[in-house]
Amino acid sequence: MKKLLFILTVLVVAFQSCKETVETTSEISENLRPEIEEKQPKEELSQVFKDYWYSGEAEITSYKLEQVRYGEIRDGKAVLVFVTEDFLPDTQVKADNYNESNIPVLKLNASKKFNTGIYPYSIMQSTFFPVANNQHALKVSASIQEWCGHVYTQLNNRNEFEVSSHSYFQGEADQNFKLEKTWTENEIWTKLRINPNSLPVGEISIIPSLEFTRLKHKTITSYKAFANLNDGTYTLNYPKLNRSLKINFNTVFPFEILSWEETSTNGFGASAKTLTTKATKLETIKSAYWNKNSNADESLRTTLKLQ
């Protein structure tokens, strides 16, 4: 009888232990699971938003650029082009025709041009972010060209983040890999324009901008960062990367980006120093720029103070 009681006791304890293990494992898995984006509520777009962003024009803003490269500050120009368009969810490109399955996005094409001594740099980053503001960017890409060569990186948001990267540098070359879904620095700029109060704050996991990872030859992955939103300023601080980003914006719709600063360590050892890239707004225009491609339209570049 004692032996039978002992066996029953062991079985009960074992059953309870297994039950606790399963519950604990489930809780941990839920915490580590990539964000289930479709459960996020859609942003309710105001009529003011629709009138501004669906007017058939893009918003083009030019900036005076002070770009850090090779341990020095380079003068240049930056341009942010925001425009809404329909996006194909499967092939993840701009849709030529309207379809109910298309995803409306706010696209950002961010460009920089500056010289390093005799040769020029040209940088372009594109972000396709749903205006519903209920999931991560659907696609992010970046290209960098200079006389030594060029690099291209693309991130597609599918079941996971699918990343492809091509570079002329040894050790980078051609890469294809996947990442768990998390915040991306590139999407912050478009999310801010829809609703700055929806920006992530506190300690977060985030993938730095593709421009930064390629220029600095850093691994494209998520890093711990501390995010803060305070009265028209959004900041990201990356302890491991010794890097910070500060975006200053107008707190009144349409939340124009006024300036930004990116501070990081340049160089190695005793020669290392902290330098800051800065961009300050020059001009903003609304234009259907894709139709402004004649010689006569070059006057708009003067308006934007780009020449």
N, C-alpha and C positions, 0 to 999 in steps of 0.2 A: 504493500500500500504506500509506504514512504517513497519507494522507488517510482511509483506511478505519479505521485504528487510532484516529485522532483522533475520528472519528464514534462508534466503539464506546465509547471512554472517556467521551465526553460523555453518551452514553445511560446508561451505568452510574452515573455521578455523579448524573444527573438522577433515575434510578430510586431511588437511595439517599436523595437529598434529599427526594423525595416521600414515601418511606416514613417518614423521621424526622418530617416535618411532620405526617403523619397520626397517628402515635403521640403526638406532643406535643399536637396538637389534642385527641385523645381524652382524654389525661390532664387537660388543662385543663377540658374540658367536664365530666368526671366530678367534678372538684373544685367546679365551679360549679353542678352539677345539684342541684335541691332534694332533700332527704333522701328516700330510698326507704323509706317507713315500714313497708311490709309485711314487710321483711326483718329488722326489729328483733325480738328474742326477746320472747315474752310474759312478764310478771311471774308468778312462781309464788306464788299467793295462799295464805297460811297459813290454818289453821283458825281461829286467833285473829282474823285479818282478817275472815273470813266471819262468824264469830259476832258481831263488833262491827258491821259495816257492813250485814249482811243480817238484822237483827233486826226489821225492819219499822218502824224509827224513824229519824228524822233526828237529827243532832247539832247543837244550837243553842248558840252561844257569844256572849255579849254583851261589849262592850268600852267602856271610857271613852275618848272620842275628843277629841283636841285637834287640830282641823283648821285648816290654814292656808288662808285665802281673803282676797283683797284686802289682803295685807300685814299681816294680823292673825291671832291665834289664836282660833278659835271652839270653844266647848264643845259637845259633842254625844255621840251614841251610835252605835256600829257593831255590826253583827251578822253573823256568818258562819254560814250554814246549809249543812251538808254532808249529802248524802243520795245513796244509790245508786238507780238506776233504769235501765230499758231504753230504748234510744235507737234511733230509726229511721235507718238509714244514708243513705237517699236523701233523704227530706224533712227530715231532721235536726231532729226534734222528739221529745218524749217519746212512747213507745209506749203505747197503751192496753191492748194485749194482748201476751202472750208469743209470740215467734216465734224460731226458731233463727237467723234472719238479724239479729235485734236485736243491738245492741252494748251490753254492760253498761258504764255510766259512773258515775263519782263526780261528782256535780253540786255546784257551789258557787254559792249565791246570797249575794253580799256586799252589804250595804246600809249606808248612812250617812245620818244625819239631823243637821242643825245649822242654826243661824240666822245670817244676816248682817244685823245691824241689825233692821229691821222685817220682812224677808222670809225664808222658810225655804228650805233646800236639801234635796233628796232624791236620793240616788244609788243605783243598783242595777247590779251587774255579775253576769252569769251565765256560768259556764264548765262545759262538758260534756266531761269527760276520761275516756278509756277506762281501766277498772280494769286492763286488760292492760298498761298503761303502756308501750306499744310504738309509739306515734305521738303526733303533736301533738293538742291539743284539737280535737274535732270541730266545736265551735261556741263562739263567745264573743260576748256582747252586752252593751251598756251603755246605760243611760238616765239622764239628768240633768234634774231638774225644778226650776225656781225661778220666781219671779213674772215675770221678764222673758221666759220661754219655756222650751222644752225641746228636747233633742237626743237622738238615738238612733243607735247604731252597731252593726252586726252583722258578724261575720267567720265565714264558713263554710269548712270544710276539705274541698275537693273535689280536682280535679286540681291546682288551685292554691288559694291563699287568695282567696276572693271576698269583697270588702268592700263594704258599702252603708252610707251615712251620711246622716243627715238633720238639718239644723240651721236655726235661725232667724237665724243670723249671716250677713251678707253675706260672700261669698268662700268659704263652706262649703256652705250650702244642701243640694242633693241631689247625692250623689256615688256612683258605682259604678265599682270598679276591682279589679284583681287584683294579688296579691303572690306572690313565690316563698315556698314554705314555709320556715319557720324557727321558732325558739323564740318563744313569746309570754309576756310577763310574767304574764298572767292564768292561764296553765296551771301556773305554778310552784307556786301555792298548793295545787292539788289533787295535783300530782305529789309534792310534799313529804309529803302525808298518806299516800300509798301507800308510798313508799320514798324518804326524803330522800337516801340515798346515790346515787340515780339522777339527782339534779339536775345540770345542766350547770355546769362550773367552767372557769376560765381566761377567755381572750378569746373572746367569743361574739357572734353576731348575734342580736338579739332585738327584738321589737316591744313597746314600753312598754305599760303598762296603758291600756285604752281610756278609763278615767276621767281619767288624766293627759293624754293627747293631746287630749281634748275640753275639759277645764278650761283647759289652757294653749294651746289652738288650735295644736297642733303637727301636722305632717304625719304621718299614720298610715303608717309604714314601719318598716323594721328599722334599728336603730342599733347601733353597736359598744358593747359593755359588758364589764366585767370582773366575773366571778362568783367568789365564794369561799364555801366551806362549811367551818365550823370550830366543832365542839363545841356544837351546838344553835343556831347562828346562820348564816343564809344572807344574803349581801349581793350587791347589784348596784350597780355604779357606771357611770354614763353620762357620759363626759367631754364630749361635744358638748352634752349637755342640762344640764350642771352639776347633776346629780341623782343621788341615791343612795337605795336601798331596803334596809332591814335587817329581816329577819324572825327573831324568836326563837321557838324551839319546843322542846318536850319531846323528848329523844332516845330516849325509851322509847315503844313503841306505845301508843296510836294517834297519837303525834306531834302532840299538841295545839299549836296556835299560841297562844303566850303573850302576845306583843306585837309591834308593828312600828313602824318609824320611816321616814318619807320626807322627805328633806332636799333642798331645791332653792332656786334663786335667785328672788326675787320682786321685781318692779318693774324699772325701767330706769335706766340712767345712774347719776348720783350718789345717787339715792334707792334703788337696788337693795340688797337685803339677803337674807341666807340665813336661812331659817326651816325649822322641822321639824314636820311632822305626826306625832302620836304616838297609838297606841292600846294600851290596857292591859287585859288580861282581867279581867272581872268575875265571870261565872258561866257554867257549862255544864250543859245538861240534854239528855237523850235523850227525844224525844217524837215521836209521830205527829201533828205540829202541824196537819195538814190536817183532822183530826177535832176539833180544839180551837177551835171557832169560836163558842161560845156566850158569853153575858155572864159566866157563871160561870167560864169559862176565863181571864178576864183576870188572875186571881191568878198565873198563870204568868209574866206580864210583871213582876209584883212580884218573883217568884223570880229572874228574869233581871236585876233592877235596872234595868229599862227605864222604870219609873214609880214 
